Amino acid sequence: MIGINKRPQVKNIASLLKEWIQFRTLTVRRRMQFRLDKIIDRLHILEGLLIAYLNIDEVIRIIRQADKPKPALVKKFKISDRQAESILEIKLRQLAKLEEIRIKAEQKELNEERKTLDLLLKSATRLKTLIKKEIKADAEKFGDKRRTPLVAREEAKAFSETELLLIEPVTIVLSERGWMRAAKGHDVDPSSLQYKSGDSFKLAALGKSNQLAIFMDSTGRAYSLPAHSLPSARGQGEPVSGRVNPPSGATFEGVIIGDDDADVLLACDAGYGFVAKIGDLISKNKSGKNILRLPKGGQVLPAVMVNDYTQDFILAISNEGRMLMFPLSELPRLAKGKGNKIMNIPAARVADRIEFVVALTVLATDDTLTIHAGRRHHNLKPADLQHYRGERGRRGSKLPRGFQNVDRIEVAGKAQLE
């Protein structure tokens, strides 16, 4: 702002108020001095008018007979030019009507005001008191309720790198050999990307650039990496193991991304699982966080995002062609652990890899399921899926002949590779 010194400067509130007080004091002093000068001038004129009243007949004679009445009045009554001028400016009939009482009353009133102004101008303390009273009076007359609330803010904190990022949609891609990359947008076809020789597309997850991508390994551990830090999908990416420290021999079996309070279904092919919050999976350690406990012979299934824990259904298919569907809310919410039984598969058959879950998904009541078996596919509408609805932990019902060897499933047209 430009202050009293006429120079632009940055000022804090204290110096700003002090400078305004100086400006206000000067303004009030000038206003009072202007009024005092007017009073002194008026008193001078009143003195001349009083002389004219006391000598009204002589004044009228001089005005009527003298060629130059002004010098004559000055000489005769020993008055100033200003006083003589004011007498001559009055009409003759008004001059005759001048009253001593009225003139003296105005003189008394002006002298009292003059005395008050003199005291104020000579006393800095009295002047400050006057200014305070004027400000309070203005506040009562013109003030209104404060429109901007006063809020106590928390202590200022430095922005994190994530908070300063441009938030945009991203697609996190995981390959069969555990290589990762991030593509801008959600309209990317991950299967059409280039992969290293002997490698191929495995999983993809849709999220935002300011979120954490969470990778699940074959031992049930979760690893968190900022989505914006992942290599671009224009290249072939880099191995997840280059950023984290998984156990020896572990492979990466899943990737998820979303808000911390979003639900996700975690399960193994032994038929056990639970629902967790994405925030529960986050870990700052390179060694990750142990989340899913696996029974003997069990393997991690890709995590599945949940839209509505209370309304959605879970659907599981075994390698023997059995399918079971039941409300997702029958599974517990856990931060980590083994979870509850989803599908009844004997532990011995899982350990020997004879029977296990090959496909697992979450779907809404009005979703359609497409089952792919080799080159054939079979669509199951919501009414058809009711045949496979049962109690949690049951064996499930057999799929139609020819569709019992399930390769993959799709929900509402969105492919989910299992």
LINCORWO-V120066 format. One record per residue. PHI is phi as a letter, one per 40 degrees, with the letter a starting at -180 (NA if undefined). PSI is psi in radians with two decimals (none if undefined). Layout:
PHI/PSI ; PHI/PSI
This chain:
NA/2.83 ; c/2.12 ; c/-2.77 ; c/-0.57 ; c/0.08 ; g/0.36 ; b/2.44 ; c/2.26 ; a/2.73 ; c/2.18 ; b/2.52 ; c/2.98 ; c/-0.59 ; c/-0.88 ; c/-0.57 ; c/-0.79 ; c/-0.70 ; c/-0.73 ; c/-0.63 ; c/-0.67 ; c/-0.71 ; c/-0.79 ; c/-0.76 ; c/-0.73 ; c/-0.77 ; c/-0.72 ; c/-0.81 ; c/-0.71 ; c/-0.76 ; c/-0.71 ; c/-0.75 ; c/-0.68 ; c/-0.66 ; c/-0.77 ; c/-0.68 ; c/-0.72 ; c/-0.69 ; c/-0.72 ; c/-0.80 ; d/-0.72 ; c/-0.73 ; c/-0.69 ; c/-0.67 ; c/-0.74 ; c/-0.73 ; c/-0.62 ; c/-0.72 ; c/-0.70 ; c/-0.62 ; c/-0.71 ; c/-0.71 ; c/-0.67 ; c/-0.75 ; c/-0.41 ; b/0.79 ; c/-0.73 ; c/-0.74 ; c/-0.68 ; c/-0.78 ; c/-0.69 ; c/-0.78 ; c/-0.74 ; c/-0.68 ; c/-0.64 ; b/-0.58 ; c/2.42 ; c/-0.68 ; b/1.56 ; c/-0.52 ; c/-0.95 ; c/-0.58 ; c/-0.73 ; c/-0.72 ; c/-0.76 ; c/-0.71 ; c/-0.79 ; b/0.11 ; f/0.79 ; b/2.94 ; c/2.92 ; d/-0.69 ; c/-0.71 ; c/-0.75 ; c/-0.68 ; c/-0.76 ; c/-0.59 ; c/-0.74 ; c/-0.43 ; c/-0.31 ; c/2.41 ; c/2.63 ; d/-0.72 ; c/-0.52 ; c/-0.60 ; c/-0.64 ; c/-0.43 ; c/0.03 ; d/2.34 ; b/2.33 ; c/-0.72 ; c/-0.78 ; c/-0.72 ; c/-0.78 ; c/-0.57 ; c/-0.75 ; c/-0.65 ; c/-0.73 ; c/-0.78 ; c/-0.74 ; c/-0.61 ; c/-0.64 ; c/-0.75 ; c/-0.66 ; c/-0.73 ; c/-0.74 ; c/-0.78 ; c/-0.68 ; c/-0.76 ; c/-0.74 ; c/-0.75 ; c/-0.45 ; c/-0.14 ; b/2.01 ; c/-0.61 ; c/-0.82 ; c/-0.63 ; c/-0.72 ; c/-0.72 ; c/-0.73 ; c/-0.77 ; c/-0.74 ; c/-0.77 ; c/-0.70 ; c/-0.71 ; c/-0.75 ; c/-0.71 ; c/-0.72 ; c/-0.68 ; c/-0.71 ; c/-0.62 ; c/-0.76 ; b/-0.23 ; c/2.73 ; b/3.09 ; c/2.54 ; c/2.25 ; c/-0.43 ; b/2.02 ; c/2.56 ; c/2.10 ; b/2.32 ; c/1.99 ; c/2.71 ; c/2.85 ; c/2.40 ; c/2.42 ; b/2.61 ; c/2.46 ; c/2.46 ; c/2.88 ; c/-0.65 ; c/-0.68 ; c/-0.42 ; c/-0.06 ; c/2.64 ; c/2.10 ; c/2.13 ; a/2.72 ; c/2.48 ; b/2.72 ; b/2.06 ; c/2.19 ; b/2.30 ; b/2.30 ; c/2.98 ; c/-0.58 ; c/0.18 ; g/0.49 ; c/2.47 ; b/2.74 ; a/2.88 ; b/2.27 ; b/2.46 ; c/2.37 ; g/2.94 ; b/0.06 ; b/0.46 ; c/2.45 ; c/1.72 ; c/-0.54 ; c/-0.31 ; c/-0.08 ; c/2.78 ; c/2.41 ; b/2.76 ; c/2.77 ; d/2.21 ; g/-0.06 ; b/2.85 ; a/3.02 ; c/2.44 ; b/-1.03 ; a/2.75 ; a/2.63 ; b/2.47 ; b/2.31 ; a/-2.68 ; b/2.74 ; c/-0.34 ; c/0.14 ; b/2.96 ; c/2.33 ; c/2.22 ; b/2.14 ; b/2.34 ; b/2.29 ; c/3.11 ; c/-0.16 ; c/-0.04 ; g/0.21 ; c/2.60 ; b/2.45 ; b/2.38 ; b/2.30 ; b/2.35 ; c/2.29 ; c/-0.64 ; c/-0.27 ; c/-0.12 ; c/2.65 ; c/2.68 ; c/2.63 ; c/-0.10 ; c/-0.46 ; b/-2.87 ; c/0.09 ; g/-2.81 ; a/2.75 ; c/2.47 ; c/-0.61 ; c/-0.24 ; c/-0.33 ; b/-0.40 ; b/3.03 ; b/1.42 ; c/2.84 ; c/2.71 ; d/2.27 ; g/-0.08 ; c/2.54 ; b/2.85 ; b/2.18 ; b/-0.08 ; a/2.77 ; a/2.36 ; b/2.72 ; a/2.45 ; i/-3.05 ; c/2.69 ; d/-0.57 ; c/0.14 ; c/2.56 ; c/2.58 ; a/2.45 ; c/2.15 ; b/2.30 ; a/2.88 ; b/2.85 ; c/0.01 ; c/-0.10 ; g/0.38 ; b/2.62 ; a/3.04 ; a/2.96 ; b/2.29 ; b/2.88 ; c/2.50 ; d/-0.61 ; d/-0.49 ; c/-0.31 ; c/-0.18 ; c/2.35 ; a/2.43 ; c/-0.19 ; c/2.50 ; c/-0.46 ; c/-0.03 ; g/-2.86 ; b/2.24 ; c/2.00 ; b/-0.95 ; b/2.09 ; c/2.22 ; b/2.33 ; c/2.92 ; d/2.20 ; g/-0.19 ; c/2.59 ; b/2.61 ; c/2.34 ; c/2.67 ; d/2.39 ; c/2.59 ; b/2.23 ; c/2.51 ; b/2.26 ; c/-0.82 ; a/1.79 ; c/-0.59 ; c/-0.39 ; b/-0.42 ; c/2.87 ; b/2.65 ; b/2.44 ; b/2.21 ; b/2.48 ; b/2.32 ; c/2.93 ; c/-0.18 ; c/0.13 ; g/0.36 ; c/2.45 ; b/2.39 ; b/2.38 ; b/2.35 ; a/2.88 ; d/2.33 ; c/-0.51 ; c/-0.22 ; c/-0.22 ; c/2.53 ; c/2.79 ; c/2.15 ; b/2.73 ; c/-0.52 ; a/2.92 ; h/-2.85 ; c/-0.59 ; g/-2.97 ; b/2.87 ; c/2.22 ; c/-0.92 ; b/2.42 ; c/1.78 ; b/2.12 ; d/2.40 ; d/-0.65 ; c/-0.67 ; c/-0.54 ; c/-0.78 ; c/-0.63 ; c/0.03 ; f/0.69 ; c/-0.76 ; b/2.40 ; a/2.95 ; c/2.27 ; b/-0.32 ; a/2.42 ; a/2.34 ; a/3.02 ; b/2.35 ; a/2.71 ; c/2.99 ; c/-0.48 ; b/0.21 ; c/2.66 ; b/2.43 ; b/2.32 ; b/2.18 ; b/2.25 ; b/2.21 ; b/1.77 ; g/-2.24 ; c/-0.06 ; c/2.68 ; a/2.73 ; b/2.18 ; c/2.32 ; b/1.97 ; c/2.93 ; d/-0.67 ; c/-0.64 ; c/-0.58 ; c/-0.34 ; c/-0.41 ; c/-0.46 ; b/0.07 ; c/2.36 ; a/-2.90 ; c/2.60 ; d/2.43 ; g/0.09 ; c/3.06 ; c/-0.49 ; g/3.03 ; b/2.64 ; c/2.40 ; c/2.82 ; d/2.63 ; d/2.38 ; g/-0.22 ; b/0.37 ; c/-0.31 ; c/1.41 ; c/2.25 ; c/-0.77 ; a/2.90 ; b/2.74 ; b/2.41 ; b/2.13 ; f/0.62 ; g/-0.07 ; c/2.03 ; c/2.43 ; b/1.87 ; c/2.27 ; b/none
